[in-house]
Amino acid sequence: MNRKPTLWTLIATQIFYLLFILVWMFIAGMSVMMFDSPDAASKATTWLIFAAILLYPAGVLTALIAGWLMFSRRRYRAALLWNCIPLIWILPLGGFFAYANLS
């Protein structure tokens, strides 16, 4: 891939990821409701889902740093691959909303 398309792709997707932080704040605030059930605090699944939700900013930060680091080393394909890390959180959420709205 060339330098210019990679540059604009990195800028556009990372702005989207940073805007998605607002959605993440709401989801993170509401995720404590998973512990409403008395036995939920003792279930490992609940804690794993809660931890996965809270790790989104770390994924965005990793994508930002690694993407631009690879871009500066002229490894454009690697920069785009590192930039896809936040999609681990965004795509399942988008799929859930699409399923909820279409069914």
C-alpha positions as CSV (number, residue, x, y, z in Angstrom):
1,M,0.0,0.0,0.0
2,N,1.1,3.5,-0.6
3,R,1.9,6.2,1.9
4,K,-0.9,8.6,1.3
5,P,-3.8,6.2,1.4
6,T,-2.4,4.6,4.5
7,L,-2.0,8.0,6.1
8,W,-5.6,9.0,5.5
9,T,-6.9,5.6,6.6
10,L,-5.0,5.9,9.9
11,I,-6.3,9.4,10.5
12,A,-9.9,8.6,9.7
13,T,-10.2,5.4,11.6
14,Q,-8.4,6.7,14.7
15,I,-10.8,9.7,14.8
16,F,-13.6,7.2,14.6
17,Y,-12.1,5.2,17.4
18,L,-11.6,8.3,19.6
19,L,-15.3,9.3,19.0
20,F,-16.3,5.8,20.0
21,I,-14.8,6.5,23.4
22,L,-18.0,8.4,24.2
23,V,-20.0,5.3,23.4
24,W,-17.6,3.3,25.5
25,M,-18.1,5.6,28.5
26,F,-21.8,4.9,28.5
27,I,-21.3,1.1,28.0
28,A,-18.7,1.0,30.8
29,G,-21.0,2.9,33.1
30,M,-23.9,0.6,32.4
31,S,-21.8,-2.6,32.6
32,V,-21.8,-2.5,36.4
33,M,-25.5,-3.5,36.1
34,M,-24.2,-7.0,35.2
35,F,-23.5,-7.4,38.9
36,D,-27.1,-6.8,40.0
37,S,-27.8,-10.5,40.5
38,P,-26.6,-11.7,43.9
39,D,-24.6,-14.6,42.4
40,A,-23.1,-12.6,39.5
41,A,-20.1,-11.5,41.4
42,S,-19.0,-15.1,41.9
43,K,-19.2,-16.0,38.2
44,A,-16.0,-15.8,36.1
45,T,-17.9,-15.1,32.9
46,T,-19.3,-11.8,34.3
47,W,-15.9,-10.7,35.4
48,L,-14.4,-11.6,32.0
49,I,-17.0,-9.6,30.1
50,F,-16.6,-6.7,32.5
51,A,-12.8,-6.7,32.0
52,A,-13.2,-6.9,28.2
53,I,-15.4,-3.8,28.3
54,L,-12.9,-1.9,30.4
55,L,-10.0,-2.8,28.1
56,Y,-11.3,-0.8,25.1
57,P,-9.2,2.3,25.9
58,A,-6.1,0.2,26.2
59,G,-6.9,-1.3,22.7
60,V,-7.3,2.2,21.2
61,L,-4.1,3.4,22.8
62,T,-2.2,0.3,21.5
63,A,-3.6,0.8,18.0
64,L,-2.7,4.5,18.0
65,I,0.9,4.0,19.1
66,A,1.7,0.8,17.1
67,G,-0.1,2.1,14.0
68,W,1.9,5.3,13.9
69,L,5.1,3.6,14.9
70,M,4.7,1.1,12.0
71,F,3.8,4.0,9.7
72,S,7.0,5.9,10.6
73,R,9.0,2.7,9.8
74,R,7.3,2.6,6.3
75,R,5.6,-0.7,7.1
76,Y,2.2,0.4,5.9
77,R,0.5,-2.9,5.9
78,A,1.5,-3.6,9.5
79,A,0.3,-0.1,10.4
80,L,-3.2,-0.9,9.1
81,L,-3.2,-4.3,10.8
82,W,-2.3,-2.7,14.2
83,N,-4.9,-0.1,13.6
84,C,-7.6,-2.8,13.4
85,I,-7.2,-3.7,17.1
86,P,-10.2,-1.7,18.4
87,L,-12.5,-3.5,15.9
88,I,-12.3,-6.4,18.3
89,W,-14.7,-4.4,20.5
90,I,-16.6,-2.4,17.8
91,L,-17.6,-5.2,15.4
92,P,-19.4,-7.4,18.0
93,L,-21.2,-4.4,19.4
94,G,-22.3,-3.3,16.0
95,G,-23.4,-6.9,15.2
96,F,-25.4,-7.0,18.4
97,F,-27.2,-3.8,17.6
98,A,-27.8,-4.9,14.0
99,Y,-29.3,-8.2,15.2
100,A,-31.4,-6.4,17.8
101,N,-32.8,-3.9,15.3
102,L,-33.4,-6.4,12.5
103,S,-35.1,-9.2,14.5
